[in-house]
Amino acid sequence: MRNYNFSAGPSMLPVPVLEKAAAQMLDYEGTGMSVMEMSHRAKCYDAIIKKAEADLRTLMNIPEGYKVLFVQGGASQQFAAVPLNLTVNGKADYMVTGNFANLSYKEGSRFTKARVVASSEDKTYTYIPKTTLADFDPEADYVHITTNNTIFGTKYNTLPDTGKVPLVADMSSNILSEVMDVSKFDVIYAGAQKNIAPAGLTIVIVKEELLDRAMPICPKMLAWKTQADADSLYNTPPTYQIYIAGLVFEHLLAMGGIAEMEKINKYKAGLLYDFIDSSSFYKNSVVKEDRSIMNVPFVTPSKELDDAFVKQAAANGLLTLKGHRLVGGMRASIYNAMPVEGVQALIEFMKKFELENK
Ligand SMILES: *Cc1c(COP(=O)(O)O)cnc(C)c1O
């Protein structure tokens, strides 16, 4: 039996994807082997990675002039890769809108003169600070933002105007969740384990004109150009994760693409926020216009009730609802693969829990 898993990541994958992977587990399309057992240089594998990239390009409408890279090391490794690949003038601007944003800023500080342009730490990251072009250093090598803040449940609805300064985005927890104009970004990166595939794969989408800026000390394996020149096959890529990512891309295309996913995601998030807002028992502290449609943190009136909620929800097949230790309470991560029924089941449980504990 499948439970509804509200984990922030690794998280649910679409059932049709899991079923197809299961059916192809022992014998991938008559090759007599599992994708896990294939050489990354084999012809049959080449078709898998090429199709995954092509489908991602279609889904995100990635313009000409951008490279798509499949790499390892997680989004956290890109925290270092970004400055190592982009530093020319020796300074960079960071928006600190959450824990991962702060970690990327700190890692950036090891390689460049990183500056916090704005932070929402003063209000426990419950909002996205507003900026204007004048807030950014025109000589910065890049501006780094986190489009969705997984732990605190906020997201950018309006991108900052950074003028000519390249915009770099950590999109780990909301890539493919809503239509985004890739041409507004210079670099996008995302760990796969939230909205794409099993952990172990990181996707980097980078403007080709930025590939020649790596610092001399940049390790070869972290230089985007290394993988760009080798079509992500410089060394052994996470082959199985790329295959699953490809199945997810196919599935999303069959569902109607990202515009359709955005509709469903907004509907799901709307159900949950409307219920929380209508209740005097549950509370979400995020500024309304900055609310994430992927991660929804909420609390009950007390820590004891929060603990009881998480326990009883799990006993009812609603898993991994405990909030991040930095926030406490609960967090429902409702990525693409979470069905509407899962959100409805959560709301029904919330109603019942409220009645029993008010
Ligand atoms: C999960 C997450 C990360 C960390 O990803 P890893 O792949 O574990 O390194 C970084 N940024 C954001 C926004 C995340 O949600």
The ligand as a Tripos MOL2 file, in Angstrom:
@<TRIPOS>MOLECULE
LIG
   15    15     1     0     0
SMALL
NO_CHARGES

@<TRIPOS>ATOM
      1 C1         17.4630   20.5290   -0.3800 C.3       1 LIG1
      2 C2         18.0210   21.8160   -0.7980 C.ar      1 LIG1
      3 C3         19.4060   22.0140   -0.9010 C.ar      1 LIG1
      4 C4         20.4100   20.9570   -0.5300 C.3       1 LIG1
      5 O1         20.4220   20.0100   -1.5160 O.3       1 LIG1
      6 P1         21.4750   18.8220   -1.5250 P.3       1 LIG1
      7 O2         21.1900   18.1720   -2.8410 O.co2     1 LIG1
      8 O3         21.1630   17.9620   -0.3380 O.co2     1 LIG1
      9 O4         22.8370   19.3810   -1.4440 O.co2     1 LIG1
     10 C5         19.8500   23.2420   -1.3370 C.ar      1 LIG1
     11 N1         18.9870   24.2260   -1.6580 N.ar      1 LIG1
     12 C6         17.6530   24.0700   -1.5610 C.ar      1 LIG1
     13 C7         16.7520   25.1990   -1.9190 C.3       1 LIG1
     14 C8         17.1330   22.8570   -1.1270 C.ar      1 LIG1
     15 O5         15.8080   22.7050   -1.0240 O.3       1 LIG1
@<TRIPOS>BOND
     1     1     2 1
     2     2     3 ar
     3     2    14 ar
     4     3     4 1
     5     3    10 ar
     6     4     5 1
     7     5     6 1
     8     6     7 2
     9     6     8 1
    10     6     9 1
    11    10    11 ar
    12    11    12 ar
    13    12    13 1
    14    12    14 ar
    15    14    15 1
@<TRIPOS>SUBSTRUCTURE
     1 LIG1         1 GROUP 0 **** ****
